[in-house]
Amino acid sequence: MRVHIGGDHAAYDLQQDLIAFLEAEGHEVTNHGPFELDPVDDYPVFVLRAAEGVAADDDSLGIVLGGSGNGEQMAANKVAGVRAALCYNDELARLAREHNDARVISIGGRMNSVAEARSMVRTFLDTPFSGEERHQRRIDMVSAYESTKSLPDLQ
C-alpha cells in the first residue's frame, strides 16, 4: 500500500515512529513533512500536501497527525476527493473505511499512545470499503453537495 503522511511538531515523534513501522510492514511511505522538529511549524503545509498526494493517487491512503488531530482532519477535508476521519480507537478507524470510504485517517499525537496509533493505522489500512448501497448512497450525497452546493431532497 502507498501511504502519504504529514503532520506537525505536536506529533513529530509519532510520525517518525509510524513511518518506520509502516516501512517495516512493507508499505511504501511518502513523508510530506515535517522533516525536522520545529515547535512553531504550521500543520496545513504538511497535511495539505499529504491529502493532495492521496487525492492524486487512487491506490493510496493517508495519515495526518497533530496534537489533537482536529485541525489536521479539517485541513485534509478541504482537498477535493478526500474524506478524512478523526479516529481515536480501532473501531472508528474500521468504520471510517468500511462505511465512509475515508482515504485519510487523522490521529492526535497527544491523545493516543504509539501502540494505539499503530493499531489504528493497521486497522485503517487493512479495512476495505464495504461498498454497501446505503453507504455509497450517502457518500454520493455528500459528493454531490460538494459540487453543486444543493441539499439532497428529503426521502
Backbone as JSON Lines, residues from 0, in Angstrom:
{"i":0,"aa":"M","n":[0.86,-1.18,0.0],"ca":[0.0,0.0,0.0],"c":[0.9,1.23,0.0]}
{"i":1,"aa":"R","n":[0.53,2.22,-0.81],"ca":[1.2,3.51,-0.77],"c":[0.48,4.37,0.27]}
{"i":2,"aa":"V","n":[1.26,4.99,1.14],"ca":[0.72,5.77,2.24],"c":[1.39,7.15,2.24]}
{"i":3,"aa":"H","n":[0.56,8.19,2.23],"ca":[1.04,9.56,2.35],"c":[0.85,9.99,3.8]}
{"i":4,"aa":"I","n":[1.88,10.64,4.37],"ca":[1.8,11.04,5.76],"c":[2.3,12.47,5.93]}
{"i":5,"aa":"G","n":[1.61,13.21,6.79],"ca":[2.02,14.57,7.11],"c":[1.49,14.95,8.47]}
{"i":6,"aa":"G","n":[2.17,15.89,9.11],"ca":[1.73,16.27,10.45],"c":[2.32,17.58,10.91]}
{"i":7,"aa":"D","n":[2.6,17.66,12.18],"ca":[3.22,18.85,12.74],"c":[4.07,18.48,13.94]}
{"i":8,"aa":"H","n":[4.63,19.51,14.59],"ca":[5.54,19.31,15.71],"c":[4.92,18.52,16.86]}
{"i":9,"aa":"A","n":[3.63,18.69,17.09],"ca":[2.98,18.03,18.22],"c":[2.94,16.51,18.06]}
{"i":10,"aa":"A","n":[3.08,16.04,16.84],"ca":[3.06,14.59,16.58],"c":[4.31,14.14,15.82]}
{"i":11,"aa":"Y","n":[5.35,14.96,15.87],"ca":[6.57,14.66,15.12],"c":[7.14,13.29,15.48]}
{"i":12,"aa":"D","n":[7.28,13.02,16.77],"ca":[7.84,11.73,17.2],"c":[6.96,10.57,16.76]}
{"i":13,"aa":"L","n":[5.65,10.74,16.88],"ca":[4.72,9.7,16.43],"c":[4.83,9.49,14.93]}
{"i":14,"aa":"Q","n":[4.94,10.57,14.19],"ca":[5.07,10.46,12.73],"c":[6.32,9.66,12.36]}
{"i":15,"aa":"Q","n":[7.44,9.96,13.01],"ca":[8.68,9.22,12.72],"c":[8.52,7.74,13.05]}
{"i":16,"aa":"D","n":[7.86,7.45,14.16],"ca":[7.61,6.06,14.53],"c":[6.73,5.36,13.49]}
{"i":17,"aa":"L","n":[5.65,6.03,13.07],"ca":[4.73,5.41,12.11],"c":[5.39,5.2,10.75]}
{"i":18,"aa":"I","n":[6.25,6.09,10.35],"ca":[6.97,5.9,9.08],"c":[7.8,4.62,9.14]}
{"i":19,"aa":"A","n":[8.58,4.47,10.21],"ca":[9.39,3.27,10.37],"c":[8.52,2.02,10.48]}
{"i":20,"aa":"F","n":[7.45,2.11,11.24],"ca":[6.52,0.99,11.41],"c":[5.92,0.57,10.07]}
{"i":21,"aa":"L","n":[5.44,1.53,9.3],"ca":[4.82,1.22,8.01],"c":[5.82,0.63,7.02]}
{"i":22,"aa":"E","n":[7.0,1.19,6.98],"ca":[8.02,0.65,6.08],"c":[8.39,-0.78,6.47]}
{"i":23,"aa":"A","n":[8.49,-1.05,7.77],"ca":[8.78,-2.41,8.24],"c":[7.66,-3.38,7.89]}
{"i":24,"aa":"E","n":[6.42,-2.86,7.78],"ca":[5.27,-3.68,7.4],"c":[5.18,-3.86,5.88]}
{"i":25,"aa":"G","n":[6.09,-3.23,5.14],"ca":[6.13,-3.39,3.69],"c":[5.39,-2.34,2.9]}
{"i":26,"aa":"H","n":[4.96,-1.26,3.54],"ca":[4.25,-0.19,2.85],"c":[5.23,0.81,2.23]}
{"i":27,"aa":"E","n":[4.81,1.43,1.15],"ca":[5.59,2.48,0.51],"c":[5.09,3.82,1.07]}
{"i":28,"aa":"V","n":[5.95,4.5,1.82],"ca":[5.55,5.7,2.54],"c":[6.14,6.95,1.88]}
{"i":29,"aa":"T","n":[5.28,7.93,1.65],"ca":[5.74,9.25,1.21],"c":[5.53,10.21,2.38]}
{"i":30,"aa":"N","n":[6.64,10.73,2.88],"ca":[6.61,11.65,4.01],"c":[6.52,13.07,3.46]}
{"i":31,"aa":"H","n":[5.45,13.76,3.79],"ca":[5.23,15.13,3.33],"c":[5.65,16.15,4.39]}
{"i":32,"aa":"G","n":[6.29,15.68,5.46],"ca":[6.82,16.57,6.48],"c":[5.93,16.63,7.7]}
{"i":33,"aa":"P","n":[6.47,17.25,8.71],"ca":[7.73,17.98,8.76],"c":[8.93,17.03,8.75]}
{"i":34,"aa":"F","n":[10.06,17.57,8.35],"ca":[11.26,16.77,8.21],"c":[12.23,16.98,9.36]}
{"i":35,"aa":"E","n":[11.87,17.91,10.23],"ca":[12.62,18.13,11.47],"c":[11.66,18.73,12.48]}
{"i":36,"aa":"L","n":[12.01,18.59,13.74],"ca":[11.15,19.12,14.79],"c":[11.3,20.64,14.86]}
{"i":37,"aa":"D","n":[10.2,21.32,14.63],"ca":[10.15,22.79,14.71],"c":[8.9,23.13,15.51]}
{"i":38,"aa":"P","n":[9.06,23.61,16.74],"ca":[7.9,23.83,17.61],"c":[6.92,24.88,17.13]}
{"i":39,"aa":"V","n":[7.24,25.62,16.08],"ca":[6.3,26.63,15.57],"c":[5.9,26.37,14.12]}
{"i":40,"aa":"D","n":[6.08,25.13,13.67],"ca":[5.68,24.84,12.29],"c":[4.17,24.91,12.14]}
{"i":41,"aa":"D","n":[3.71,24.95,10.91],"ca":[2.29,25.08,10.6],"c":[1.8,23.81,9.89]}
{"i":42,"aa":"Y","n":[0.93,23.07,10.56],"ca":[0.47,21.78,10.04],"c":[-0.18,21.85,8.67]}
{"i":43,"aa":"P","n":[-0.9,22.94,8.28],"ca":[-1.56,22.88,6.97],"c":[-0.62,22.6,5.81]}
{"i":44,"aa":"V","n":[0.6,23.09,5.88],"ca":[1.56,22.87,4.8],"c":[1.75,21.37,4.56]}
{"i":45,"aa":"F","n":[2.01,20.64,5.61],"ca":[2.34,19.22,5.5],"c":[1.1,18.35,5.31]}
{"i":46,"aa":"V","n":[0.04,18.71,5.99],"ca":[-1.21,17.94,5.91],"c":[-1.85,18.09,4.53]}
{"i":47,"aa":"L","n":[-1.89,19.3,4.01],"ca":[-2.48,19.5,2.68],"c":[-1.67,18.79,1.6]}
{"i":48,"aa":"R","n":[-0.36,18.78,1.74],"ca":[0.48,18.03,0.78],"c":[0.17,16.53,0.84]}
{"i":49,"aa":"A","n":[0.01,16.01,2.05],"ca":[-0.32,14.58,2.19],"c":[-1.68,14.28,1.59]}
{"i":50,"aa":"A","n":[-2.67,15.12,1.87],"ca":[-4.02,14.91,1.33],"c":[-4.02,15.03,-0.18]}
{"i":51,"aa":"E","n":[-3.28,15.99,-0.73],"ca":[-3.18,16.1,-2.19],"c":[-2.53,14.86,-2.79]}
{"i":52,"aa":"G","n":[-1.54,14.3,-2.09],"ca":[-0.92,13.05,-2.56],"c":[-1.92,11.92,-2.65]}
{"i":53,"aa":"V","n":[-2.8,11.81,-1.66],"ca":[-3.84,10.78,-1.66],"c":[-4.84,11.05,-2.79]}
{"i":54,"aa":"A","n":[-5.25,12.3,-2.95],"ca":[-6.23,12.65,-3.98],"c":[-5.7,12.34,-5.37]}
{"i":55,"aa":"A","n":[-4.4,12.47,-5.57],"ca":[-3.8,12.25,-6.89],"c":[-3.48,10.77,-7.14]}
{"i":56,"aa":"D","n":[-3.63,9.93,-6.15],"ca":[-3.24,8.52,-6.27],"c":[-4.35,7.63,-5.71]}
{"i":57,"aa":"D","n":[-5.2,7.13,-6.61],"ca":[-6.36,6.33,-6.2],"c":[-6.01,5.08,-5.41]}
{"i":58,"aa":"D","n":[-4.79,4.6,-5.55],"ca":[-4.4,3.37,-4.86],"c":[-3.68,3.63,-3.55]}
{"i":59,"aa":"S","n":[-3.82,4.82,-3.0],"ca":[-3.13,5.15,-1.77],"c":[-4.11,5.55,-0.68]}
{"i":60,"aa":"L","n":[-3.61,5.58,0.53],"ca":[-4.33,6.12,1.69],"c":[-3.39,7.07,2.4]}
{"i":61,"aa":"G","n":[-3.94,7.81,3.38],"ca":[-3.11,8.8,4.05],"c":[-3.3,8.83,5.54]}
{"i":62,"aa":"I","n":[-2.31,9.44,6.19],"ca":[-2.32,9.63,7.64],"c":[-1.91,11.08,7.89]}
{"i":63,"aa":"V","n":[-2.72,11.78,8.69],"ca":[-2.34,13.12,9.12],"c":[-2.35,13.15,10.64]}
{"i":64,"aa":"L","n":[-1.4,13.9,11.19],"ca":[-1.15,13.86,12.62],"c":[-0.95,15.25,13.19]}
{"i":65,"aa":"G","n":[-1.45,15.45,14.38],"ca":[-1.21,16.7,15.12],"c":[-1.39,16.43,16.59]}
{"i":66,"aa":"G","n":[-1.49,17.49,17.36],"ca":[-1.7,17.32,18.8],"c":[-3.01,16.63,19.09]}
{"i":67,"aa":"S","n":[-4.1,17.17,18.53],"ca":[-5.42,16.56,18.73],"c":[-5.9,15.81,17.5]}
{"i":68,"aa":"G","n":[-5.41,16.18,16.34],"ca":[-5.89,15.61,15.08],"c":[-7.05,16.38,14.49]}
{"i":69,"aa":"N","n":[-7.64,17.29,15.27],"ca":[-8.81,18.04,14.79],"c":[-8.49,18.94,13.6]}
{"i":70,"aa":"G","n":[-7.55,19.84,13.77],"ca":[-7.22,20.77,12.69],"c":[-6.71,20.04,11.47]}
{"i":71,"aa":"E","n":[-5.97,18.98,11.67],"ca":[-5.4,18.21,10.57],"c":[-6.5,17.54,9.76]}
{"i":72,"aa":"Q","n":[-7.5,17.0,10.45],"ca":[-8.64,16.39,9.77],"c":[-9.41,17.44,8.97]}
{"i":73,"aa":"M","n":[-9.61,18.6,9.57],"ca":[-10.34,19.67,8.89],"c":[-9.58,20.13,7.65]}
{"i":74,"aa":"A","n":[-8.27,20.29,7.76],"ca":[-7.47,20.71,6.61],"c":[-7.51,19.67,5.5]}
{"i":75,"aa":"A","n":[-7.31,18.41,5.85],"ca":[-7.31,17.35,4.83],"c":[-8.64,17.28,4.09]}
{"i":76,"aa":"N","n":[-9.73,17.55,4.8],"ca":[-11.05,17.5,4.17],"c":[-11.29,18.65,3.19]}
{"i":77,"aa":"K","n":[-10.41,19.63,3.15],"ca":[-10.53,20.72,2.18],"c":[-10.03,20.31,0.8]}
{"i":78,"aa":"V","n":[-9.33,19.21,0.71],"ca":[-8.79,18.74,-0.56],"c":[-9.88,17.93,-1.28]}
{"i":79,"aa":"A","n":[-10.2,18.36,-2.49],"ca":[-11.26,17.7,-3.26],"c":[-10.97,16.2,-3.4]}
{"i":80,"aa":"G","n":[-12.01,15.41,-3.15],"ca":[-11.89,13.97,-3.3],"c":[-11.36,13.24,-2.09]}
{"i":81,"aa":"V","n":[-11.04,13.97,-1.03],"ca":[-10.51,13.34,0.18],"c":[-11.58,13.35,1.26]}
{"i":82,"aa":"R","n":[-11.74,12.22,1.91],"ca":[-12.55,12.13,3.11],"c":[-11.6,11.71,4.24]}
{"i":83,"aa":"A","n":[-11.42,12.6,5.19],"ca":[-10.53,12.34,6.32],"c":[-11.37,12.15,7.58]}
{"i":84,"aa":"A","n":[-10.99,11.18,8.38],"ca":[-11.72,10.86,9.6],"c":[-10.8,10.96,10.81]}
{"i":85,"aa":"L","n":[-11.24,11.73,11.81],"ca":[-10.53,11.79,13.08],"c":[-10.87,10.52,13.85]}
{"i":86,"aa":"C","n":[-9.87,9.75,14.2],"ca":[-10.1,8.49,14.9],"c":[-9.32,8.46,16.2]}
{"i":87,"aa":"Y","n":[-9.9,7.81,17.19],"ca":[-9.2,7.65,18.46],"c":[-9.27,6.22,18.98]}
{"i":88,"aa":"N","n":[-9.79,5.3,18.17],"ca":[-9.72,3.88,18.52],"c":[-9.88,3.05,17.26]}
{"i":89,"aa":"D","n":[-9.66,1.75,17.39],"ca":[-9.71,0.86,16.23],"c":[-11.09,0.79,15.59]}
{"i":90,"aa":"E","n":[-12.14,0.85,16.41],"ca":[-13.48,0.76,15.85],"c":[-13.77,1.95,14.93]}
{"i":91,"aa":"L","n":[-13.4,3.14,15.34],"ca":[-13.6,4.31,14.48],"c":[-12.77,4.19,13.2]}
{"i":92,"aa":"A","n":[-11.54,3.7,13.32],"ca":[-10.7,3.52,12.14],"c":[-11.34,2.53,11.16]}
{"i":93,"aa":"R","n":[-11.89,1.45,11.69],"ca":[-12.55,0.46,10.84],"c":[-13.8,1.04,10.18]}
{"i":94,"aa":"L","n":[-14.63,1.71,10.98],"ca":[-15.86,2.27,10.43],"c":[-15.6,3.38,9.41]}
{"i":95,"aa":"A","n":[-14.54,4.16,9.63],"ca":[-14.2,5.22,8.69],"c":[-13.95,4.65,7.3]}
{"i":96,"aa":"R","n":[-13.3,3.51,7.23],"ca":[-13.04,2.86,5.93],"c":[-14.27,2.1,5.45]}
{"i":97,"aa":"E","n":[-14.83,1.27,6.33],"ca":[-15.9,0.35,5.95],"c":[-17.18,1.08,5.53]}
{"i":98,"aa":"H","n":[-17.57,2.11,6.26],"ca":[-18.84,2.8,5.99],"c":[-18.67,4.09,5.21]}
{"i":99,"aa":"N","n":[-17.54,4.79,5.4],"ca":[-17.39,6.12,4.82],"c":[-16.36,6.19,3.7]}
{"i":100,"aa":"D","n":[-15.69,5.09,3.44],"ca":[-14.63,5.05,2.43],"c":[-13.64,6.2,2.63]}
{"i":101,"aa":"A","n":[-13.32,6.49,3.9],"ca":[-12.32,7.51,4.21],"c":[-10.99,7.09,3.6]}
{"i":102,"aa":"R","n":[-10.27,8.06,3.1],"ca":[-8.97,7.79,2.5],"c":[-7.83,8.31,3.35]}
{"i":103,"aa":"V","n":[-8.18,9.09,4.38],"ca":[-7.18,9.65,5.28],"c":[-7.64,9.46,6.71]}
{"i":104,"aa":"I","n":[-6.74,9.01,7.56],"ca":[-7.01,8.92,8.99],"c":[-6.25,10.05,9.68]}
{"i":105,"aa":"S","n":[-6.91,10.7,10.61],"ca":[-6.29,11.75,11.41],"c":[-6.18,11.26,12.84]}
{"i":106,"aa":"I","n":[-5.0,11.44,13.42],"ca":[-4.74,10.94,14.77],"c":[-4.08,12.05,15.59]}
{"i":107,"aa":"G","n":[-4.52,12.17,16.82],"ca":[-3.92,13.12,17.76],"c":[-2.77,12.5,18.5]}
{"i":108,"aa":"G","n":[-1.58,13.03,18.28],"ca":[-0.39,12.52,18.93],"c":[-0.41,12.7,20.44]}
{"i":109,"aa":"R","n":[-1.15,13.7,20.9],"ca":[-1.26,13.93,22.35],"c":[-2.43,13.16,22.96]}
{"i":110,"aa":"M","n":[-3.21,12.52,22.12],"ca":[-4.42,11.84,22.57],"c":[-4.28,10.32,22.59]}
{"i":111,"aa":"N","n":[-3.29,9.8,21.85],"ca":[-3.14,8.36,21.72],"c":[-1.69,7.95,21.94]}
{"i":112,"aa":"S","n":[-1.51,6.75,22.47],"ca":[-0.17,6.2,22.62],"c":[0.33,5.73,21.26]}
{"i":113,"aa":"V","n":[1.61,5.46,21.18],"ca":[2.19,4.93,19.95],"c":[1.53,3.6,19.59]}
{"i":114,"aa":"A","n":[1.34,2.74,20.58],"ca":[0.71,1.44,20.33],"c":[-0.71,1.6,19.78]}
{"i":115,"aa":"E","n":[-1.48,2.53,20.36],"ca":[-2.84,2.77,19.87],"c":[-2.81,3.32,18.45]}
{"i":116,"aa":"A","n":[-1.9,4.24,18.17],"ca":[-1.81,4.81,16.83],"c":[-1.42,3.74,15.81]}
{"i":117,"aa":"R","n":[-0.46,2.92,16.14],"ca":[-0.07,1.83,15.23],"c":[-1.26,0.92,14.94]}
{"i":118,"aa":"S","n":[-1.99,0.57,15.98],"ca":[-3.13,-0.32,15.82],"c":[-4.21,0.31,14.94]}
{"i":119,"aa":"M","n":[-4.5,1.6,15.17],"ca":[-5.5,2.28,14.34],"c":[-5.05,2.35,12.88]}
{"i":120,"aa":"V","n":[-3.79,2.65,12.67],"ca":[-3.27,2.74,11.3],"c":[-3.37,1.38,10.62]}
{"i":121,"aa":"R","n":[-2.98,0.33,11.31],"ca":[-3.06,-1.02,10.74],"c":[-4.52,-1.36,10.4]}
{"i":122,"aa":"T","n":[-5.43,-1.07,11.32],"ca":[-6.86,-1.33,11.09],"c":[-7.35,-0.53,9.88]}
{"i":123,"aa":"F","n":[-7.02,0.75,9.82],"ca":[-7.45,1.62,8.72],"c":[-6.94,1.09,7.38]}
{"i":124,"aa":"L","n":[-5.67,0.73,7.31],"ca":[-5.1,0.27,6.04],"c":[-5.63,-1.1,5.63]}
{"i":125,"aa":"D","n":[-5.97,-1.92,6.59],"ca":[-6.42,-3.28,6.3],"c":[-7.92,-3.4,6.03]}
{"i":126,"aa":"T","n":[-8.68,-2.35,6.29],"ca":[-10.14,-2.42,6.16],"c":[-10.58,-1.86,4.81]}
{"i":127,"aa":"P","n":[-11.27,-2.65,4.02],"ca":[-11.8,-2.13,2.75],"c":[-13.15,-1.44,2.96]}
{"i":128,"aa":"F","n":[-13.5,-0.59,2.01],"ca":[-14.84,-0.01,1.98],"c":[-15.82,-1.14,1.69]}
{"i":129,"aa":"S","n":[-16.93,-1.18,2.41],"ca":[-17.89,-2.27,2.25],"c":[-18.57,-2.25,0.89]}
{"i":130,"aa":"G","n":[-18.75,-1.06,0.31],"ca":[-19.45,-0.95,-0.97],"c":[-20.95,-1.11,-0.85]}
{"i":131,"aa":"E","n":[-21.46,-1.24,0.39],"ca":[-22.91,-1.39,0.55],"c":[-23.63,-0.19,-0.03]}
{"i":132,"aa":"E","n":[-24.77,-0.46,-0.65],"ca":[-25.51,0.58,-1.35],"c":[-25.83,1.77,-0.45]}
{"i":133,"aa":"R","n":[-26.24,1.52,0.77],"ca":[-26.63,2.62,1.66],"c":[-25.44,3.52,1.98]}
{"i":134,"aa":"H","n":[-24.27,2.93,2.14],"ca":[-23.08,3.73,2.43],"c":[-22.67,4.53,1.19]}
{"i":135,"aa":"Q","n":[-22.69,3.88,0.04],"ca":[-22.33,4.58,-1.19],"c":[-23.31,5.7,-1.49]}
{"i":136,"aa":"R","n":[-24.58,5.47,-1.24],"ca":[-25.6,6.5,-1.48],"c":[-25.3,7.75,-0.64]}
{"i":137,"aa":"R","n":[-24.93,7.55,0.59],"ca":[-24.64,8.68,1.48],"c":[-23.38,9.42,1.06]}
{"i":138,"aa":"I","n":[-22.38,8.67,0.67],"ca":[-21.15,9.29,0.16],"c":[-21.46,10.1,-1.09]}
{"i":139,"aa":"D","n":[-22.29,9.54,-1.97],"ca":[-22.67,10.25,-3.19],"c":[-23.42,11.55,-2.89]}
{"i":140,"aa":"M","n":[-24.25,11.54,-1.85],"ca":[-24.97,12.76,-1.47],"c":[-23.99,13.86,-1.05]}
{"i":141,"aa":"V","n":[-23.02,13.49,-0.25],"ca":[-22.03,14.47,0.2],"c":[-21.2,14.97,-0.99]}
{"i":142,"aa":"S","n":[-20.8,14.06,-1.86],"ca":[-20.02,14.45,-3.04],"c":[-20.82,15.38,-3.95]}
{"i":143,"aa":"A","n":[-22.11,15.08,-4.12],"ca":[-22.96,15.95,-4.94],"c":[-23.06,17.33,-4.32]}
{"i":144,"aa":"Y","n":[-23.2,17.4,-3.01],"ca":[-23.27,18.69,-2.34],"c":[-21.98,19.48,-2.55]}
{"i":145,"aa":"E","n":[-20.85,18.8,-2.48],"ca":[-19.57,19.47,-2.69],"c":[-19.52,20.15,-4.04]}
{"i":146,"aa":"S","n":[-20.08,19.5,-5.07],"ca":[-20.01,20.09,-6.41],"c":[-21.12,21.08,-6.71]}
{"i":147,"aa":"T","n":[-22.32,20.83,-6.19],"ca":[-23.46,21.67,-6.59],"c":[-23.9,22.64,-5.49]}
{"i":148,"aa":"K","n":[-23.5,22.37,-4.26],"ca":[-23.95,23.14,-3.09],"c":[-25.46,23.05,-2.89]}
{"i":149,"aa":"S","n":[-26.08,22.04,-3.47],"ca":[-27.5,21.79,-3.31],"c":[-27.73,20.67,-2.32]}
{"i":150,"aa":"L","n":[-28.69,20.87,-1.46],"ca":[-29.03,19.83,-0.5],"c":[-29.85,18.74,-1.18]}
{"i":151,"aa":"P","n":[-29.63,17.48,-0.77],"ca":[-30.42,16.41,-1.35],"c":[-31.89,16.53,-0.92]}
{"i":152,"aa":"D","n":[-32.78,16.04,-1.77],"ca":[-34.21,16.02,-1.42],"c":[-34.42,15.09,-0.24]}
{"i":153,"aa":"L","n":[-35.4,15.45,0.6],"ca":[-35.74,14.57,1.72],"c":[-36.42,13.32,1.17]}
{"i":154,"aa":"Q","n":[-36.22,12.25,1.87],"ca":[-36.82,10.99,1.4],"c":[-38.06,10.68,2.17]}
